[in-house]
Amino acid sequence: MTQRAEPLPSYPPEHPAFAGHFPGRPIVPGVLLLDAALHALGTDGAVCRIANAKFLQPVAPGAALRLQVVPAGAGGWRFAVHGAQGEVANGRVEPAAGEP
């Protein structure tokens, strides 16, 4: 895989995750950002692990998001999620132990 950037899904205010995350000031849960990044990386069905992740800024409902991916050796990838306000999350995904 080479370096690339691509759009991620937007989460409308009606998304069920916002019901409890957080009333009065909804933000996109980090698990949705990680799930979208994993799907965009094409890891569906592959055995991998999120080696680390940082959430740098809250993401509001409906925000336009973009994923940037860079190979990181040993079959892993570094990723960054960007919104209008800059980088909102980043981390590293790598193959699970014993996987190619």
C-alpha positions in Angstrom: 0.0 0.0 0.0 1.3 3.5 -0.9 0.5 6.7 0.8 -3.0 7.9 0.1 -5.8 10.1 1.3 -9.6 9.5 1.0 -12.8 10.8 2.4 -14.4 9.1 5.4 -18.2 8.9 6.1 -19.9 11.8 7.7 -22.1 11.1 10.8 -25.4 13.0 10.7 -26.9 14.4 13.9 -29.6 11.7 13.7 -27.0 8.9 14.1 -27.9 6.7 17.1 -24.4 7.1 18.6 -25.2 10.7 19.5 -28.0 9.8 21.8 -25.6 9.2 24.7 -22.4 10.8 23.4 -23.0 13.5 24.7 -26.5 15.1 25.2 -26.3 18.8 24.7 -22.9 18.7 23.0 -22.7 15.6 20.7 -19.4 14.4 19.4 -18.5 11.5 17.1 -17.3 8.6 19.3 -13.7 7.6 18.8 -14.8 4.0 18.0 -16.7 5.3 14.9 -13.5 7.1 13.7 -11.4 3.9 14.2 -14.0 1.7 12.5 -14.1 4.0 9.5 -10.3 4.1 9.3 -10.1 0.3 9.4 -12.7 -0.1 6.7 -10.9 2.5 4.5 -7.6 0.7 5.0 -9.3 -2.5 3.6 -8.8 -4.5 6.8 -12.3 -6.0 6.6 -11.8 -9.7 7.6 -8.1 -9.3 8.1 -6.6 -10.0 11.5 -5.0 -6.7 12.6 -4.7 -4.6 15.8 -4.8 -1.0 16.6 -1.3 -0.5 18.1 -2.1 3.0 19.3 -4.6 5.8 18.7 -4.9 9.4 19.9 -7.9 11.6 19.7 -6.8 15.2 19.4 -10.0 17.2 18.9 -13.7 16.5 19.2 -15.6 15.9 15.9 -19.0 17.4 15.6 -22.0 15.6 13.9 -21.9 16.1 10.1 -18.2 17.0 10.0 -16.4 16.2 6.7 -13.5 13.9 7.4 -10.5 12.7 5.4 -8.2 9.8 6.1 -4.5 9.9 5.3 -2.6 6.6 5.3 1.2 6.0 5.2 2.9 2.6 5.2 4.8 2.1 8.5 6.9 -1.1 7.9 6.2 -4.7 9.0 2.9 -4.6 7.2 1.6 -1.8 9.3 0.1 1.7 8.5 0.1 5.1 10.2 -3.1 6.9 9.8 -4.4 10.4 10.5 -8.0 11.6 10.4 -8.4 15.3 9.3 -11.4 17.5 9.7 -11.9 21.2 8.8 -10.1 22.2 12.1 -7.0 20.0 11.2 -5.9 16.6 12.5 -8.5 15.1 14.9 -7.1 11.6 15.4 -4.1 9.5 14.5 -2.6 6.1 15.2 -1.0 2.9 13.9 -2.6 -0.3 12.7 -0.5 -3.5 12.3 -1.0 -7.1 11.6 -1.9 -9.2 14.6 0.9 -11.4 16.0 1.5 -14.4 13.7 -0.2 -12.9 10.7 1.6 -12.0 7.5 
